[in-house]
Every structure is written in C-alpha cells, then in structure tokens.
C-alpha cells in the first residue's frame, strides 16, 4: 500500500471499471478508510450509551440486546449475499469489545446489575 496516497481524494470506481490490480487495491484501501471512519462513529455512540446506562445503573452487557444486534447483522449480511454466520461472529467479537470498553468506563459496580437487564 502506498502510504503517501491520500485515500480521501481517490476516485470511486465500480469493480468492473477496475482495469488493474492496483485499481482494485486502491478501491479496497478507500473502503477500509470509510469502514474505519464508520467504526469510529459507532464507538462514539457506544461511548454516549455509557452515560445513559450509568444514569439508569445498567451494566455494559445487556444479553437480549447482544442477541438482537447479532441476529440483525446476520440477517443484513445474508440479504446482501454474504456469509451471515461469519458476520454474526465478527459482530459478536465487536460487541464483546464494546462491552469491555463500556465496563471500563462504568467501573466494576455493574456486575450485580446485569441480572436486572435480563
């Protein structure tokens, strides 16, 4: 990857318009920049959720919500012709990381509160 390339100024090409491997690599790199930006935005919402959970004395992990999100992502992936099981596993890993992040901000006082959220 050419680290000097400015991914923000890369022209968007459809896959069928990519004529070289470099064209394809450039497009994948561009998408990676967008994905990381979206994950950053997602983390901003997770961080805000901590404030709301704290005000309601809720724990980071709310089991029914974990299941809801994981199954929703699986369905979305399958609707796009992707491997739903793969994306569900990826999202469960992401969710676990987010919960650990939330728990770190919430402190250790919420393990007994997890039962309230079931």
N, CA, C and O atoms as a GROMACS GRO file, in nm:
protein
  472
    1UNK      N    1   0.085  -0.118   0.000
    1UNK     CA    2   0.000   0.000   0.000
    1UNK      C    3   0.088   0.124   0.000
    1UNK      O    4   0.187   0.130   0.073
    2UNK      N    5   0.053   0.220  -0.081
    2UNK     CA    6   0.127   0.346  -0.090
    2UNK      C    7   0.075   0.438   0.020
    2UNK      O    8  -0.034   0.494   0.009
    3UNK      N    9   0.154   0.452   0.125
    3UNK     CA   10   0.109   0.532   0.240
    3UNK      C   11   0.107   0.681   0.209
    3UNK      O   12   0.049   0.758   0.286
    4UNK      N   13   0.166   0.723   0.100
    4UNK     CA   14   0.164   0.864   0.063
    4UNK      C   15   0.036   0.901  -0.011
    4UNK      O   16   0.005   1.019  -0.027
    5UNK      N   17  -0.036   0.801  -0.055
    5UNK     CA   18  -0.160   0.827  -0.130
    5UNK      C   19  -0.266   0.880  -0.034
    5UNK      O   20  -0.282   0.828   0.076
    6UNK      N   21  -0.338   0.981  -0.076
    6UNK     CA   22  -0.444   1.040   0.004
    6UNK      C   23  -0.576   0.970  -0.034
    6UNK      O   24  -0.634   1.000  -0.138
    7UNK      N   25  -0.622   0.876   0.052
    7UNK     CA   26  -0.741   0.798   0.020
    7UNK      C   27  -0.866   0.885   0.008
    7UNK      O   28  -0.964   0.844  -0.054
    8UNK      N   29  -0.866   1.004   0.066
    8UNK     CA   30  -0.984   1.090   0.059
    8UNK      C   31  -1.005   1.146  -0.082
    8UNK      O   32  -1.116   1.184  -0.117
    9UNK      N   33  -0.900   1.150  -0.162
    9UNK     CA   34  -0.910   1.205  -0.297
    9UNK      C   35  -0.908   1.097  -0.404
    9UNK      O   36  -0.879   1.127  -0.520
   10UNK      N   37  -0.938   0.974  -0.368
   10UNK     CA   38  -0.939   0.864  -0.462
   10UNK      C   39  -1.073   0.860  -0.534
   10UNK      O   40  -1.178   0.869  -0.471
   11UNK      N   41  -1.069   0.848  -0.665
   11UNK     CA   42  -1.192   0.835  -0.742
   11UNK      C   43  -1.257   0.701  -0.714
   11UNK      O   44  -1.189   0.599  -0.702
   12UNK      N   45  -1.388   0.701  -0.703
   12UNK     CA   46  -1.460   0.578  -0.681
   12UNK      C   47  -1.479   0.509  -0.816
   12UNK      O   48  -1.532   0.566  -0.910
   13UNK      N   49  -1.435   0.384  -0.821
   13UNK     CA   50  -1.453   0.301  -0.940
   13UNK      C   51  -1.538   0.180  -0.904
   13UNK      O   52  -1.518   0.119  -0.798
   14UNK      N   53  -1.630   0.145  -0.990
   14UNK     CA   54  -1.704   0.020  -0.973
   14UNK      C   55  -1.606  -0.096  -0.997
   14UNK      O   56  -1.509  -0.079  -1.071
   15UNK      N   57  -1.630  -0.211  -0.937
   15UNK     CA   58  -1.538  -0.323  -0.958
   15UNK      C   59  -1.512  -0.353  -1.105
   15UNK      O   60  -1.398  -0.382  -1.143
   16UNK      N   61  -1.614  -0.347  -1.185
   16UNK     CA   62  -1.597  -0.379  -1.328
   16UNK      C   63  -1.517  -0.272  -1.403
   16UNK      O   64  -1.470  -0.297  -1.514
   17UNK      N   65  -1.500  -0.154  -1.344
   17UNK     CA   66  -1.422  -0.047  -1.407
   17UNK      C   67  -1.275  -0.048  -1.364
   17UNK      O   68  -1.195   0.029  -1.416
   18UNK      N   69  -1.241  -0.137  -1.271
   18UNK     CA   70  -1.101  -0.151  -1.230
   18UNK      C   71  -1.029  -0.234  -1.336
   18UNK      O   72  -1.068  -0.347  -1.365
   19UNK      N   73  -0.923  -0.177  -1.391
   19UNK     CA   74  -0.852  -0.244  -1.500
   19UNK      C   75  -0.723  -0.312  -1.455
   19UNK      O   76  -0.667  -0.395  -1.526
   20UNK      N   77  -0.677  -0.277  -1.335
   20UNK     CA   78  -0.552  -0.334  -1.286
   20UNK      C   79  -0.569  -0.378  -1.140
   20UNK      O   80  -0.663  -0.338  -1.072
   21UNK      N   81  -0.477  -0.459  -1.094
   21UNK     CA   82  -0.477  -0.498  -0.953
   21UNK      C   83  -0.460  -0.375  -0.865
   21UNK      O   84  -0.519  -0.367  -0.758
   22UNK      N   85  -0.380  -0.279  -0.910
   22UNK     CA   86  -0.360  -0.156  -0.832
   22UNK      C   87  -0.491  -0.078  -0.819
   22UNK      O   88  -0.520  -0.022  -0.713
   23UNK      N   89  -0.571  -0.074  -0.928
   23UNK     CA   90  -0.702  -0.010  -0.919
   23UNK      C   91  -0.786  -0.074  -0.809
   23UNK      O   92  -0.849  -0.005  -0.729
   24UNK      N   93  -0.786  -0.207  -0.807
   24UNK     CA   94  -0.865  -0.279  -0.708
   24UNK      C   95  -0.811  -0.254  -0.568
   24UNK      O   96  -0.888  -0.229  -0.475
   25UNK      N   97  -0.679  -0.259  -0.552
   25UNK     CA   98  -0.620  -0.233  -0.421
   25UNK      C   99  -0.653  -0.093  -0.372
   25UNK      O  100  -0.681  -0.072  -0.254
   26UNK      N  101  -0.650   0.004  -0.463
   26UNK     CA  102  -0.683   0.142  -0.428
   26UNK      C  103  -0.827   0.152  -0.379
   26UNK      O  104  -0.854   0.222  -0.282
   27UNK      N  105  -0.918   0.082  -0.444
   27UNK     CA  106  -1.059   0.086  -0.404
   27UNK      C  107  -1.080   0.017  -0.270
   27UNK      O  108  -1.157   0.065  -0.186
   28UNK      N  109  -1.012  -0.094  -0.248
   28UNK     CA  110  -1.022  -0.162  -0.120
   28UNK      C  111  -0.967  -0.074  -0.008
   28UNK      O  112  -1.026  -0.065   0.099
   29UNK      N  113  -0.853  -0.010  -0.034
   29UNK     CA  114  -0.796   0.082   0.065
   29UNK      C  115  -0.892   0.197   0.095
   29UNK      O  116  -0.907   0.237   0.211
   30UNK      N  117  -0.958   0.249  -0.008
   30UNK     CA  118  -1.056   0.357   0.010
   30UNK      C  119  -1.171   0.310   0.098
   30UNK      O  120  -1.215   0.381   0.188
   31UNK      N  121  -1.219   0.190   0.072
   31UNK     CA  122  -1.328   0.135   0.152
   31UNK      C  123  -1.284   0.111   0.296
   31UNK      O  124  -1.362   0.132   0.390
   32UNK      N  125  -1.159   0.067   0.315
   32UNK     CA  126  -1.109   0.048   0.451
   32UNK      C  127  -1.109   0.179   0.529
   32UNK      O  128  -1.142   0.180   0.648
   33UNK      N  129  -1.073   0.288   0.464
   33UNK     CA  130  -1.077   0.419   0.530
   33UNK      C  131  -1.221   0.451   0.572
   33UNK      O  132  -1.244   0.499   0.683
   34UNK      N  133  -1.316   0.425   0.484
   34UNK     CA  134  -1.456   0.450   0.516
   34UNK      C  135  -1.505   0.361   0.630
   34UNK      O  136  -1.576   0.407   0.720
   35UNK      N  137  -1.465   0.234   0.626
   35UNK     CA  138  -1.506   0.142   0.732
   35UNK      C  139  -1.453   0.186   0.868
   35UNK      O  140  -1.526   0.185   0.967
   36UNK      N  141  -1.326   0.223   0.873
   36UNK     CA  142  -1.267   0.267   1.000
   36UNK      C  143  -1.339   0.392   1.050
   36UNK      O  144  -1.363   0.406   1.170
   37UNK      N  145  -1.373   0.483   0.960
   37UNK     CA  146  -1.448   0.602   1.000
   37UNK      C  147  -1.584   0.565   1.056
   37UNK      O  148  -1.629   0.625   1.154
   38UNK      N  149  -1.650   0.468   0.997
   38UNK     CA  150  -1.780   0.424   1.047
   38UNK      C  151  -1.766   0.356   1.184
   38UNK      O  152  -1.851   0.375   1.271
   39UNK      N  153  -1.660   0.277   1.202
   39UNK     CA  154  -1.638   0.216   1.333
   39UNK      C  155  -1.610   0.322   1.439
   39UNK      O  156  -1.653   0.308   1.554
   40UNK      N  157  -1.540   0.428   1.402
   40UNK     CA  158  -1.515   0.539   1.494
   40UNK      C  159  -1.649   0.602   1.535
   40UNK      O  160  -1.672   0.629   1.653
   41UNK      N  161  -1.736   0.624   1.438
   41UNK     CA  162  -1.868   0.681   1.467
   41UNK      C  163  -1.948   0.588   1.557
   41UNK      O  164  -2.016   0.633   1.650
   42UNK      N  165  -1.938   0.458   1.530
   42UNK     CA  166  -2.010   0.361   1.611
   42UNK      C  167  -1.961   0.367   1.756
   42UNK      O  168  -2.041   0.362   1.849
   43UNK      N  169  -1.830   0.379   1.774
   43UNK     CA  170  -1.774   0.388   1.909
   43UNK      C  171  -1.820   0.514   1.979
   43UNK      O  172  -1.840   0.514   2.101
   44UNK      N  173  -1.838   0.623   1.906
   44UNK     CA  174  -1.891   0.746   1.966
   44UNK      C  175  -2.031   0.721   2.025
   44UNK      O  176  -2.063   0.772   2.132
   45UNK      N  177  -2.113   0.643   1.954
   45UNK     CA  178  -2.246   0.611   2.007
   45UNK      C  179  -2.236   0.518   2.127
   45UNK      O  180  -2.311   0.533   2.224
   46UNK      N  181  -2.144   0.423   2.122
   46UNK     CA  182  -2.123   0.334   2.236
   46UNK      C  183  -2.081   0.416   2.358
   46UNK      O  184  -2.129   0.392   2.469
   47UNK      N  185  -1.994   0.512   2.337
   47UNK     CA  186  -1.948   0.597   2.447
   47UNK      C  187  -2.065   0.676   2.506
   47UNK      O  188  -2.076   0.689   2.628
   48UNK      N  189  -2.150   0.728   2.421
   48UNK     CA  190  -2.268   0.801   2.470
   48UNK      C  191  -2.361   0.708   2.546
   48UNK      O  192  -2.423   0.748   2.645
   49UNK      N  193  -2.372   0.582   2.501
   49UNK     CA  194  -2.457   0.486   2.568
   49UNK      C  195  -2.412   0.465   2.713
   49UNK      O  196  -2.495   0.442   2.801
   50UNK      N  197  -2.282   0.475   2.738
   50UNK     CA  198  -2.231   0.459   2.874
   50UNK      C  199  -2.294   0.563   2.966
   50UNK      O  200  -2.334   0.530   3.078
   51UNK      N  201  -2.305   0.686   2.921
   51UNK     CA  202  -2.367   0.790   3.003
   51UNK      C  203  -2.511   0.753   3.039
   51UNK      O  204  -2.554   0.770   3.153
   52UNK      N  205  -2.584   0.702   2.940
   52UNK     CA  206  -2.724   0.668   2.963
   52UNK      C  207  -2.737   0.546   3.053
   52UNK      O  208  -2.823   0.542   3.141
   53UNK      N  209  -2.652   0.446   3.031
   53UNK     CA  210  -2.655   0.327   3.118
   53UNK      C  211  -2.618   0.364   3.260
   53UNK      O  212  -2.677   0.314   3.356
   54UNK      N  213  -2.520   0.451   3.275
   54UNK     CA  214  -2.478   0.494   3.409
   54UNK      C  215  -2.596   0.560   3.481
   54UNK      O  216  -2.619   0.532   3.598
   55UNK      N  217  -2.670   0.646   3.412
   55UNK     CA  218  -2.781   0.718   3.476
   55UNK      C  219  -2.894   0.623   3.515
   55UNK      O  220  -2.975   0.655   3.602
   56UNK      N  221  -2.901   0.504   3.451
   56UNK     CA  222  -3.004   0.406   3.484
   56UNK      C  223  -2.946   0.288   3.563
   56UNK      O  224  -3.017   0.190   3.588
   57UNK      N  225  -2.819   0.297   3.602
   57UNK     CA  226  -2.749   0.189   3.675
   57UNK      C  227  -2.756   0.056   3.601
   57UNK      O  228  -2.779  -0.048   3.661
   58UNK      N  229  -2.736   0.062   3.471
   58UNK     CA  230  -2.736  -0.060   3.389
   58UNK      C  231  -2.593  -0.104   3.360
   58UNK      O  232  -2.502  -0.021   3.357
   59UNK      N  233  -2.573  -0.233   3.340
   59UNK     CA  234  -2.440  -0.284   3.307
   59UNK      C  235  -2.409  -0.265   3.159
   59UNK      O  236  -2.496  -0.228   3.080
   60UNK      N  237  -2.285  -0.289   3.123
   60UNK     CA  238  -2.247  -0.283   2.982
   60UNK      C  239  -2.317  -0.391   2.901
   60UNK      O  240  -2.370  -0.363   2.794
   61UNK      N  241  -2.318  -0.514   2.952
   61UNK     CA  242  -2.378  -0.626   2.878
   61UNK      C  243  -2.526  -0.637   2.911
   61UNK      O  244  -2.566  -0.656   3.026
   62UNK      N  245  -2.606  -0.626   2.808
   62UNK     CA  246  -2.750  -0.648   2.820
   62UNK      C  247  -2.780  -0.763   2.722
   62UNK      O  248  -2.790  -0.742   2.602
   63UNK      N  249  -2.793  -0.886   2.776
   63UNK     CA  250  -2.796  -1.005   2.692
   63UNK      C  251  -2.898  -1.003   2.578
   63UNK      O  252  -2.866  -1.044   2.467
   64UNK      N  253  -3.019  -0.958   2.604
   64UNK     CA  254  -3.119  -0.958   2.497
   64UNK      C  255  -3.077  -0.867   2.383
   64UNK      O  256  -3.105  -0.896   2.266
   65UNK      N  257  -3.009  -0.756   2.415
   65UNK     CA  258  -2.965  -0.662   2.310
   65UNK      C  259  -2.850  -0.721   2.229
   65UNK      O  260  -2.844  -0.702   2.108
   66UNK      N  261  -2.759  -0.792   2.296
   66UNK     CA  262  -2.650  -0.857   2.225
   66UNK      C  263  -2.708  -0.952   2.120
   66UNK      O  264  -2.666  -0.951   2.004
   67UNK      N  265  -2.805  -1.033   2.161
   67UNK     CA  266  -2.867  -1.128   2.068
   67UNK      C  267  -2.939  -1.056   1.955
   67UNK      O  268  -2.930  -1.096   1.839
   68UNK      N  269  -3.010  -0.951   1.989
   68UNK     CA  270  -3.084  -0.875   1.888
   68UNK      C  271  -2.990  -0.819   1.781
   68UNK      O  272  -3.017  -0.831   1.661
   69UNK      N  273  -2.881  -0.758   1.824
   69UNK     CA  274  -2.785  -0.699   1.730
   69UNK      C  275  -2.718  -0.807   1.645
   69UNK      O  276  -2.708  -0.793   1.523
   70UNK      N  277  -2.671  -0.914   1.710
   70UNK     CA  278  -2.600  -1.020   1.637
   70UNK      C  279  -2.690  -1.083   1.531
   70UNK      O  280  -2.645  -1.105   1.418
   71UNK      N  281  -2.814  -1.111   1.566
   71UNK     CA  282  -2.904  -1.174   1.469
   71UNK      C  283  -2.945  -1.076   1.359
   71UNK      O  284  -2.965  -1.117   1.245
   72UNK      N  285  -2.957  -0.949   1.393
   72UNK     CA  286  -2.989  -0.848   1.292
   72UNK      C  287  -2.877  -0.836   1.190
   72UNK      O  288  -2.902  -0.827   1.069
   73UNK      N  289  -2.753  -0.835   1.238
   73UNK     CA  290  -2.638  -0.825   1.148
   73UNK      C  291  -2.630  -0.949   1.059
   73UNK      O  292  -2.601  -0.940   0.940
   74UNK      N  293  -2.657  -1.065   1.117
   74UNK     CA  294  -2.657  -1.188   1.038
   74UNK      C  295  -2.758  -1.177   0.924
   74UNK      O  296  -2.728  -1.210   0.809
   75UNK      N  297  -2.878  -1.129   0.956
   75UNK     CA  298  -2.983  -1.113   0.856
   75UNK      C  299  -2.942  -1.012   0.748
   75UNK      O  300  -2.960  -1.038   0.629
   76UNK      N  301  -2.887  -0.899   0.790
   76UNK     CA  302  -2.842  -0.798   0.694
   76UNK      C  303  -2.737  -0.854   0.600
   76UNK      O  304  -2.742  -0.831   0.479
   77UNK      N  305  -2.642  -0.929   0.656
   77UNK     CA  306  -2.536  -0.989   0.574
   77UNK      C  307  -2.597  -1.085   0.472
   77UNK      O  308  -2.562  -1.082   0.354
   78UNK      N  309  -2.685  -1.170   0.518
   78UNK     CA  310  -2.746  -1.267   0.427
   78UNK      C  311  -2.826  -1.200   0.317
   78UNK      O  312  -2.827  -1.246   0.203
   79UNK      N  313  -2.893  -1.089   0.350
   79UNK     CA  314  -2.969  -1.015   0.249
   79UNK      C  315  -2.877  -0.957   0.142
   79UNK      O  316  -2.920  -0.932   0.030
   80UNK      N  317  -2.750  -0.935   0.176
   80UNK     CA  318  -2.652  -0.882   0.081
   80UNK      C  319  -2.573  -0.994   0.012
   80UNK      O  320  -2.478  -0.966  -0.061
   81UNK      N  321  -2.612  -1.118   0.036
   81UNK     CA  322  -2.545  -1.231  -0.026
   81UNK      C  323  -2.412  -1.267   0.042
   81UNK      O  324  -2.327  -1.332  -0.018
   82UNK      N  325  -2.396  -1.223   0.166
   82UNK     CA  326  -2.275  -1.251   0.241
   82UNK      C  327  -2.298  -1.368   0.336
   82UNK      O  328  -2.411  -1.411   0.356
   83UNK      N  329  -2.191  -1.418   0.394
   83UNK     CA  330  -2.196  -1.528   0.489
   83UNK      C  331  -2.246  -1.474   0.624
   83UNK      O  332  -2.170  -1.412   0.699
   84UNK      N  333  -2.373  -1.498   0.653
   84UNK     CA  334  -2.433  -1.447   0.776
   84UNK      C  335  -2.364  -1.494   0.901
   84UNK      O  336  -2.347  -1.416   0.996
   85UNK      N  337  -2.323  -1.620   0.904
   85UNK     CA  338  -2.256  -1.674   1.022
   85UNK      C  339  -2.123  -1.602   1.047
   85UNK      O  340  -2.089  -1.573   1.162
   86UNK      N  341  -2.050  -1.574   0.941
   86UNK     CA  342  -1.923  -1.502   0.954
   86UNK      C  343  -1.945  -1.364   1.014
   86UNK      O  344  -1.875  -1.324   1.107
   87UNK      N  345  -2.042  -1.291   0.960
   87UNK     CA  346  -2.065  -1.155   1.009
   87UNK      C  347  -2.123  -1.155   1.151
   87UNK      O  348  -2.095  -1.064   1.229
   88UNK      N  349  -2.202  -1.255   1.183
   88UNK     CA  350  -2.250  -1.265   1.321
   88UNK      C  351  -2.132  -1.285   1.416
   88UNK      O  352  -2.126  -1.221   1.520
   89UNK      N  353  -2.038  -1.375   1.379
   89UNK     CA  354  -1.920  -1.395   1.465
   89UNK      C  355  -1.838  -1.267   1.477
   89UNK      O  356  -1.792  -1.232   1.585
   90UNK      N  357  -1.819  -1.198   1.364
   90UNK     CA  358  -1.742  -1.072   1.368
   90UNK      C  359  -1.810  -0.972   1.460
   90UNK      O  360  -1.744  -0.904   1.539
   91UNK      N  361  -1.940  -0.962   1.449
   91UNK     CA  362  -2.013  -0.863   1.530
   91UNK      C  363  -2.014  -0.903   1.677
   91UNK      O  364  -2.007  -0.816   1.764
   92UNK      N  365  -2.022  -1.031   1.706
   92UNK     CA  366  -2.014  -1.073   1.846
   92UNK      C  367  -1.879  -1.034   1.906
   92UNK      O  368  -1.872  -0.994   2.021
   93UNK      N  369  -1.773  -1.047   1.828
   93UNK     CA  370  -1.640  -1.004   1.874
   93UNK      C  371  -1.640  -0.852   1.898
   93UNK      O  372  -1.590  -0.804   1.999
   94UNK      N  373  -1.697  -0.778   1.804
   94UNK     CA  374  -1.707  -0.632   1.817
   94UNK      C  375  -1.790  -0.595   1.940
   94UNK      O  376  -1.752  -0.507   2.018
   95UNK      N  377  -1.903  -0.662   1.957
   95UNK     CA  378  -1.990  -0.634   2.071
   95UNK      C  379  -1.916  -0.664   2.202
   95UNK      O  380  -1.922  -0.585   2.296
   96UNK      N  381  -1.845  -0.777   2.208
   96UNK     CA  382  -1.770  -0.810   2.330
   96UNK      C  383  -1.667  -0.702   2.360
   96UNK      O  384  -1.649  -0.663   2.475
   97UNK      N  385  -1.599  -0.654   2.257
   97UNK     CA  386  -1.501  -0.547   2.278
   97UNK      C  387  -1.571  -0.421   2.328
   97UNK      O  388  -1.524  -0.356   2.421
   98UNK      N  389  -1.685  -0.386   2.265
   98UNK     CA  390  -1.760  -0.268   2.307
   98UNK      C  391  -1.806  -0.279   2.452
   98UNK      O  392  -1.801  -0.182   2.527
   99UNK      N  393  -1.851  -0.396   2.491
   99UNK     CA  394  -1.897  -0.416   2.628
   99UNK      C  395  -1.782  -0.402   2.726
   99UNK      O  396  -1.796  -0.340   2.832
  100UNK      N  397  -1.666  -0.458   2.692
  100UNK     CA  398  -1.548  -0.442   2.778
  100UNK      C  399  -1.512  -0.295   2.789
  100UNK      O  400  -1.474  -0.248   2.896
  101UNK      N  401  -1.522  -0.222   2.678
  101UNK     CA  402  -1.497  -0.078   2.677
  101UNK      C  403  -1.596  -0.007   2.770
  101UNK      O  404  -1.556   0.075   2.852
  102UNK      N  405  -1.724  -0.039   2.754
  102UNK     CA  406  -1.827   0.021   2.840
  102UNK      C  407  -1.801  -0.011   2.986
  102UNK      O  408  -1.806   0.077   3.072
  103UNK      N  409  -1.772  -0.139   3.015
  103UNK     CA  410  -1.748  -0.179   3.154
  103UNK      C  411  -1.630  -0.102   3.214
  103UNK      O  412  -1.632  -0.066   3.332
  104UNK      N  413  -1.529  -0.078   3.132
  104UNK     CA  414  -1.415   0.000   3.181
  104UNK      C  415  -1.455   0.141   3.218
  104UNK      O  416  -1.403   0.196   3.315
  105UNK      N  417  -1.546   0.200   3.143
  105UNK     CA  418  -1.594   0.335   3.174
  105UNK      C  419  -1.694   0.335   3.289
  105UNK      O  420  -1.700   0.429   3.369
  106UNK      N  421  -1.774   0.227   3.297
  106UNK     CA  422  -1.875   0.219   3.402
  106UNK      C  423  -1.814   0.182   3.536
  106UNK      O  424  -1.872   0.214   3.641
  107UNK      N  425  -1.702   0.116   3.536
  107UNK     CA  426  -1.643   0.067   3.660
  107UNK      C  427  -1.691  -0.074   3.688
  107UNK      O  428  -1.766  -0.131   3.608
  108UNK      N  429  -1.650  -0.129   3.798
  108UNK     CA  430  -1.679  -0.268   3.830
  108UNK      C  431  -1.809  -0.286   3.907
  108UNK      O  432  -1.842  -0.398   3.944
  109UNK      N  433  -1.884  -0.182   3.932
  109UNK     CA  434  -2.002  -0.189   4.018
  109UNK      C  435  -2.124  -0.248   3.949
  109UNK      O  436  -2.230  -0.258   4.011
  110UNK      N  437  -2.112  -0.285   3.824
  110UNK     CA  438  -2.233  -0.320   3.749
  110UNK      C  439  -2.253  -0.468   3.728
  110UNK      O  440  -2.350  -0.507   3.662
  111UNK      N  441  -2.165  -0.554   3.779
  111UNK     CA  442  -2.182  -0.697   3.757
  111UNK      C  443  -2.312  -0.748   3.820
  111UNK      O  444  -2.380  -0.832   3.761
  112UNK      N  445  -2.348  -0.698   3.938
  112UNK     CA  446  -2.472  -0.742   4.000
  112UNK      C  447  -2.594  -0.681   3.930
  112UNK      O  448  -2.704  -0.736   3.940
  113UNK      N  449  -2.576  -0.568   3.861
  113UNK     CA  450  -2.686  -0.505   3.790
  113UNK      C  451  -2.721  -0.579   3.662
  113UNK      O  452  -2.829  -0.558   3.606
  114UNK      N  453  -2.631  -0.666   3.614
  114UNK     CA  454  -2.657  -0.737   3.488
  114UNK      C  455  -2.786  -0.819   3.500
  114UNK      O  456  -2.860  -0.831   3.403
  115UNK      N  457  -2.813  -0.875   3.618
  115UNK     CA  458  -2.934  -0.956   3.636
  115UNK      C  459  -3.059  -0.871   3.612
  115UNK      O  460  -3.159  -0.923   3.564
  116UNK      N  461  -3.054  -0.742   3.646
  116UNK     CA  462  -3.170  -0.653   3.626
  116UNK      C  463  -3.203  -0.636   3.479
  116UNK      O  464  -3.319  -0.610   3.445
  117UNK      N  465  -3.103  -0.649   3.391
  117UNK     CA  466  -3.122  -0.620   3.250
  117UNK      C  467  -3.173  -0.740   3.172
  117UNK      O  468  -3.205  -0.726   3.054
  118UNK      N  469  -3.182  -0.856   3.234
  118UNK     CA  470  -3.224  -0.978   3.164
  118UNK      C  471  -3.372  -0.983   3.143
  118UNK      O  472  -3.424  -1.079   3.085
   0.00000   0.00000   0.00000
